[in-house]
Amino acid sequence: MIDWRIPRLTMLLAGFAFLYAPIALLVIYSFNASRLVTVWAGFSTRWYAALLADEQMVASALVSLKVAALSAAIATVNGTLAAFALERFGRFRTRSIFVGGIYAPIVMPEVILGLSLLLLFVALGIGRGFWTIVAAHATLTMCFATVVVRARLAVLDLSLEEAAMDLGAGPVSTFLRIVLPLLAPALISAYMLALILSLDDLVIASFVSGPGSTTLPMRIYSQVRLGVSPEINAMSSLLLGVVGLALLAATAAGRWRRRID
């Protein structure tokens, strides 16, 4: 009998090394004292100090964080409303069109979505800038928020809401005291997922951005085309930290949801 545990473990470790070794090297070389990104010259935090002194990079990071926070909030609210419509309103007449419209951004190439939004903004005479990026990212991430919240709504016990209303609670009170606490972990997960997707986006933001609204991925991409510098490694490491914290928050929300269940 052949023991496949060692080959499986080897393939698993090779896969993880292929995925995460480049990220680990990026973080390590962000502390490199040398200006050459491939030559190690000792440990140093000089590039983090240089990064904080780079006004353009810091401004782009602030734009990305503001866009991500606002667009994630809009996407979570709209995604929650869409999830309620799909789970609680039954088989209404335009349900198929509604479902297709919500889930289309998941399978649609970002180039097409970005170009479509650009043509829309131009046709409406809307100047491109900060708010067009917020609207575009909210459009992109709403479908993901809908999936997360809808999955939670599908397993909620309706008898709890019925019992609350039988005891005299109104619809608003029932939602705030019963539904919202049970839905909170999914809302947090949806928000964090939308936040990460917004921080990561380059293609759509490139189409709908304008003067003074350059996001961090756009800034990094424009500088990488001229050559990778340790300063970019430092910024990428900080961005990885932000994404890691968001993933930890989403994981904690998922564990909270399982304890509630």
N, C-alpha and C positions, 0 to 999 in steps of 0.2 A: 504494500500500500504506500503510495507516494505521499509524502508530507508537503503540502503546498503552502504551509504557513510562512516559511522563510522567503520563497519567491514573492508571495503576496506582500509581505512586510517590506521587501526590497523595492518592489514597484511602488508601494505607497510612499516610502521615504524618498525615492527618486522623483516622484510627482510633486511632493511638497517642496523638495529642494529646487526643482525647476520653477515652481511658482513663487517661492518666497525668498530664495537666496539672492536674487537681484534686488529685492526690496531691502533685505538686510545689509547688502553692500552699499546701497544708496545712503542708508542711515549712518553706517560706519564712516563712509567717506565724507559725510557732511561735517565730521569732526577732524578732517584732515588739515594739517597746517599748510600743505602745499597748494598752490594755485592749480596745479595739474591734477585732474580728477582721478587719474589712473596711477599716480605715484604717491605712496604713503610717506609722509615726512614728519609724522608725530601727531600727537593729540592736541587739538586746539579748538576753541569756540569762536575764533575770529570771524568766521563766516556768518555766524548768528548775529554777531555785533554789526557786521557789514549789512546784513539783511535788514536789521532794525533801522539802519541809517539810510536805506534805499527808499525814498519817499514814494516812488512810482509803484514798487512792489507792495509796500504796506498799504497804499491807497487801493490797489487792485484787490488785496486780501480783504480789506474792509468792505469793498463793493460786493465781493462774492459772499461774505458772511451775511450782509444785509439782504441781498437777493435771496439767499438760501432760507433765511429765517422767515421772511415775508411770504415767499412762494410756497414754502412748506406749510405755513399756517393756512393759506388760502386753499391749497390742495387738500389738506386734512379736513377742513370744513366742507368743501364741495364733495370730497370723496365720501364723507360720512352721510351727507344728504343723498348722494347717489346710491350708497349701500342701503339706506333705509327704503328708498324708492324700489329697489330691486327685491328686497327681502320682505317688506311689509305691505306693499301695495298690490300684490298679486299679479295676475296676468293682464295688465292693461294693454290697450290697443297698439301703441307704438313701442312696446317693450323691446322688440328685436332691434329696431333702429336705435333705441336708447342704449342698449347693451353694446351694439357695434360702435356707436359714437364714443362711448366711454373707454372701451378697451382697444380702440384703434391705435393709439400712440404706443402701446406695448409692442406691436408687431410692425409698426410703420418705421421705415428708416428715418433717422434723425435729420438727414439732409432734406428729405421731402417735407418733413414737419417744419423745419426751419425756413425753407423756401416758401412754403404756404403761408406761414405767419408773416414773413417779410412782405409778400404780395398783399396780404390783408392790411397790414399797417400802412403800406404805401397807398393802397386804394382808399383808405379812410382818412388819409392825410395826417396820420399820427407820427410825430417825430420819434425816431428811435433813440433809446436811452435806457436809463435805469428801470423805468416802469414797464417798458416793453419786454425787457429780460425777465422781470418778475412775472408778467402775464404768460410769457412763453414757458417758463419753468413750471408755473402752476399748471399749465395745460399738460405738460409732459408728465408730471408726477402725480396728478390727480388720479389717473387710472391705477397706479400702484397703491395709493392710499385706499381706493375703493376696494381693491382685492383684499387688503389686510382687514379693513373694518367689516366688510361683508362676511368674511370667514368667521369673525367673532360673533356677528349678529346671528349667523345661521345656527349656532349652538347655544344661544341664550335661552333660558327657560322662561317661556311666556307666562307660565303660571305665577311667577313672582310679580309680574306687572298686573296680572288679573287680580291677584290677592290684594295688592296695594290699592287698586281702584275699588275693589269690593269694600275695603275698609275706609273709603271716603276720600282717597287721594285723587286729585285731578290729573289730567294728562301731563301738565307741566311739572307738577310735584313728583309724579311717578317717574318722569324722565330724569329729573335732577337727582332724586334720591335712590332710584333703583337701577335704571338703565345706564346712566352716565358712570357711576362707580364701577359697574361690571364691564363697561366698554372702555374704561380709562387705559388699561394696558395696551389694547389694540390702537387706541388713538395715539399713545406715545410711540408705539412701534411704527405706525403710519407716518407720523411727523418725522421721526428720525430717518426713516427710509427716504422720504421726500427730500430731507435736508442733505443727505449724502448724495443723492442723484443730482441735485442742483449744484452742489459744490464740484461735482465731477464733470459737469457738462461743458463741452467746448464747441461742438458743432452748431447747436441751436443758438447759443449766445453769440457766435460769430456772425450769424445772419441778422439778428435783431438788436445788436448793440449799436451804440452811437458814441459821439465824442464825450469823454469823461465817464464812460461806463464800461471800461475794460475790466473784465473779470480776471481772477487769478489764473485759471487755466489758459486763457488767451495770452496773458502776459508771459507765462512760463513758455508757452509754445513759440511765441515770437522771439524770445531770447534763446531758446534751444536751437533754433534754426541757425543762429550765429555761433553756436558752440556751447557745450555744457560747462557751467562754472560751479564751483563748490557752493556758491550762494544759492543756486537753484536746488542743489541737494539739500541745503538747510531748509529752504521753504517747503520742499516736498516732504521732508521729515516732519515738519510741523503740521502740514496738511494731513499726513498719515496719522499723527497723534489726534487731531480733531476727529477724523473718521473713526479711529479706534474708540474714542470716548463715546461717539454716537452709537457705535455697534454695541458697546458695553451697556449703554442705557437701554437699547432695544432688547438686548438679552435679558437684562434685569426686569424689564416690563413683561417679557414672555414668561419668566419664572413667577412673577407676581400674578399673572393671569392663571397659571396652572394652580397656584395656591388658592386663588379665589374659587376655581372650579372644584 
